[in-house]
Every structure is written in structure tokens, then in C-alpha cells.
Amino acid sequence: MKTRQNTDIPRIFNISESAHRIHNPITLDKLATLGAALRMEPGTQVLDLGSGSGEMLCTWARDHAVSGTGIDLSQLFTQQATQRAIELGVADRVKFIHGDAAGYVSDDKVGVAACVGATWIGGGVAGTIELLARSLRPGGIMLIGEPFWRQLPATEDIAKNCLAHSVSDFLILPELLASFGRLGYDVVEMVLADQDGWDRYEAAKWLTMRRWLDANPNDAFAKEVRAALTTEPVRYATFTREYVGWGVFALMERPNSAVAR
């Protein structure tokens, strides 16, 4: 199935995360932990919706001899993913598509179907699970990367400073785990980001933005990048770092809960 083409992600992300290998708070070590925890057989096919710069697919192809396809809306990140596959010697086993992953269904059923940190693709967790299930073979594993509240914000303003629209956008961890069960899935593994992982994801943006500003002082977008660099360190340390958790959750469909796909 072809993806619905869109232009790209907002420019601020292409700038601020242009030096990132992983576009979420999981670290390289934790990504490796997750890959080992899934016990994937060599030759397993992996689908990654919102694949970013391809680090997950590329390193797992190298370390676990899996194959797969990644789809991402950022043209820059997709180019970086393709280059990363060449660097790691796995370009014959993974491919990356620039496009909108919303509605993407694999022609062949896969052993692992993932959406790690981009559940907006399916309109939220439930919709993303429904979408991924259409590509997953029976007995396969689904990966959902999702934020949760480490502590529940006392006000809507706090939630918005955590870059949520409202407190109701996220659940606390036990409620998030329970929600997967209500959707008919067992949680069979999880790897959670820690504060160091959050720091690496967020703080790495600041140097990238500063260097971009130094190199592009007359760009029409410089004012927006300058505003982000000025406010983001304090906002992040005050709100996101204290209130927001993040994890990747491995799910398997419970027997007798399957619906026609």
C-alpha cells in the first residue's frame, strides 16, 4: 500500500533534531536492551511507522539479522536512515520510505509492527494499535512508544507546559498498562526511558539549534529557532523532566480477542 504523501514535518523539528539518531528519549543502550528483550528470530520482518533516522531498524538488522521497512514524514530523517543502513552494512535488509505512515499497511504480514513515539499516526494509542494490527502476523509482537505522567499535573497549565494539550492526553503508568489490556492485548515487555535519556533527547537539541543559528543568522526562520533556544531549557527542566515519563511497550494480542481485518 502506498503512503499518502505530505510535504514534511514542521521545520523546527528538522532543525532541532537534525543531529539526533533517535527521536525520542530512549538511549542507544536501552534500544539495544529492547531489541534483545524481544527475542526476535533471524529473518523476522519488522515494520516501523514513524521510523525517524532509522536507528532502531538499522541496529536491529545488524545485531539480530532482522529485515524491515520504515516510513517517516521527514525527508531529512528518511535520508539519514538510508545512509545509516549503508554505514551499518544492512542496506540489503532494510528500506526507508518518505511518506505519511497514517493508513500504511504492509503487503506482507510482519513479526514485529512498531510505532515508537508517533501514535498521532493513528489518532492516538487505540487507533495506532488497530492500524499496526493490520500488518501483524498471528502471534507477532506490537511495539508502542508512548508518554505517561510520572506525576499527575495539578493544573491544565502544567500539562500544557509539558507540551500536552491537556492532562487527559496522557495516563499514569499503571493506567496506561491497564489500557492495553482493555484493548485486548497482553503487555509482554517494556523498556522505560529515564531522566538521562530525556536529557540526551532534549538537551542535544539546544546545541544543534545554536549552531544552526550561528550558520543561518539571516534565515526567515531564525526568530522562531532563537525563541525555542531561549525558552526550552528552563521549560524542559521545570516541566517535562519532572512530570513526563516515556516507554516502549511490547504487546501481544490475547486469544479470542481478534477482530476481522
N, C-alpha and C positions, 0 to 999 in steps of 0.2 A: 504493500500500500504506500502510495506517495504521501509525503507530508504537505500540509498547506503552507506555502511559502509566505514568510513575513519579511520585513526589512531586516530587523536586528533587535537586540536588547537595547535598553536605554544606554546612551553613550557613557554616562558616569561609571557604569559597571565595566564596560570595555576598557576604560581608562584605569580605574582604581584597582581592578583585579587582573590587569594585563600581565603581571609578573607571577600570578598565582598558578600553581599546578593543581591545587584542589580548591574548589569554590564553595567551601563550607568549612565548619570548624573541626572536622576530623583531620588528624595528622597522618603523615605517611606511616608511622608506626601502627596507628590504630586501623588504618586502611589495610595494612598487612595482616593485622590480627583478625579483622573481619573476613578477609579472604581465606585465611586458614580455618576459621571457625565454621565456615560453610561446608567444608569437606567436599569440594567440587571434584568430580572425576575429570581426568584429562579429556578434552574434546567437548566439554559442556558448552552449550551455546548460551550467551548472555546478551540480553537486551537492556540498554541503559538510556532511558528517556531523560533528557537534560544532562547530557554527558560532560558538559564543560570542556576542559582541556584534556580529557581522556585518561587521566592518571589511573583511575580505577580499572578500566578495561585493559589498558596497556600493561600495567604492572601485574595484573592477574593473568593475562595471557603469557607473560614472561615466567611468572612464578608457579602457575598451576596448569599451564598448557590448555587454557580455555580459548574459545573464539567468541566473537561477538560484534554487535553493531551499536553505535552510539548516535544519538540525534540531539542537536543543540541549535538554539536560535541565534547564537552569537557566531558570526562568520569568523571573527578573530579566534575565538576559543576552538572552533572546529578545525581551523588551520593549524593551531598549536597541537591539537590532539593528533592530527595526521602526522605532524612532524615528530611528535613523541613516539608514535608507533614505529617510525623509521629508526629513531635513536635507540629504541629498545629491541629492535630486530623482530618485531611482531607484526609488521605491516601486512604480512600474508594471512594473518588470522583475525585482525580487527579492522573495521572500516567505520568512518565517521561521516555523517550526513548533516549538512547545514540545512535546517528547516525547523518548522514548528512541530514539536512532538505531540501536540494535542491531537488525539484521534489516531495516532500511529499504532498499527497492529502488524506484527511480524508475519510474513508469509508462512514461515515455518515455526512451529511451537518451540519454545526455548526452555532450558532448565532453570535459568535464573532471569527474572524480569525485575528491573530496578528503576526506581525514581528517587534519587537520593538528594533531597533538598529542593525539589521543584514541583511539589504537589499542586501548585497552581495549574499545572498542565491539565489535570483532570478536574479542576474546580474544587480541590480540597482532597483530603485523605480518602474519603469513601469513593469519590469519582475516580481518583487515580488508581485505587485498588481494582475497581471494576474494569478500567482500561487495561491495566497490566495483566489481569486475569485472562484477557482475550488472546494474549500471546504466550501464556504459560502452559507448558505441558502438564498432564496429571502428575501429581507428586512433586512438582517443581517448587522452587523457593522464590518468594517475592521479597524485595527489599524496599522499604520505605524509609527515607530520611526526613525527619520532621522535628521542629522545635517543640518544646514544652516549657511550662513555667517551673522554674526551680523554687520560686515562692510566688504566691498569687499576688498580683499587684492590688494595692488597696484602692486605687482610683483608675479611671479611664485615661487620665493624663499620663500616668506612669506607663500604662500599656502602650500608648502612642509614642512615648519616648523610647520604648523598646522596639519601635518600628512595626508594631502590630496596629491594626485598625481599632481593636477593642480587646478587652480582657477575654472575651469569648473566642477570640481567634485561636488560642492555644489551650491545652489542658495541662493539668499537673501530670507527672509521670504515671502514677497508678491509674488515673482515669484514661490516659492515652492507651496504656496497655489493655485495659478493660474494653476500650472501644474497638480494638481489633477483634476481640472475641465476639462482640455483638455483631460484627460484620461477617462472622463465620470462619475466622482464622485463628490458628494457634500461633502464639509468639514462640519461636523455637531458638532464637538467638537475639542478642542486642549488643551493640558497641556504642557507648556513650562518649561524647566529647567532654573534655574537662576544660577548666579555665585557661590552661596553657594553650589548648587547641583554639579556643576562642581568641586569645591574644594573637596567635600566629595568623589567624584568618583576618582579624580586623586591623591589627597594628601594621601588618605588611602593606595595607592599602595606603597608609599615610606617606611612607617614603616614595611609593610609586606616584602618588598624586603630586608630591613636592617636586620630584624630578620632571614630571610632565609639565608642571607649571614653569619650571626654570627653562625648559626647552620650548615652550609654546606661550610666551607671555602675551602675545597679541591675538591669540585664538579667541573667537567669539564665545567659546565655552569656558574660558579661563575663570570668569567670575563665579560660575557655578562650582567649579572644582576648588577654587580658593575658599568659598563658603563652606564646602564639605570638610576640607582640611582644617579649617579654623574651629569648627564645632564638633567634629566627630570624636576626637579623643576623649573629651570630657563627657559627651553624651554616652559613649560606649561604656566608659568606666563607671558612670553613675547608674546606668540603667541596664543595658543588655548584659553586661558582665555579671551583674548581681541577680538578675531576675530570670534570664532565659537559659534553658538547657537545650541540648540538641543530641539526637542519636539516630543510629540506623537500626531498624527493627526488621528481623527476618521472620517471615510469615509463611505458614503452610495452611492450605485450605482444609477445614475439618471434613471428615467423611459425611456424606449425605447433605452437605450444605451447598453443593454445586448447583448453579443455575445454567440454563441453556445459553450457550454463547455461539 
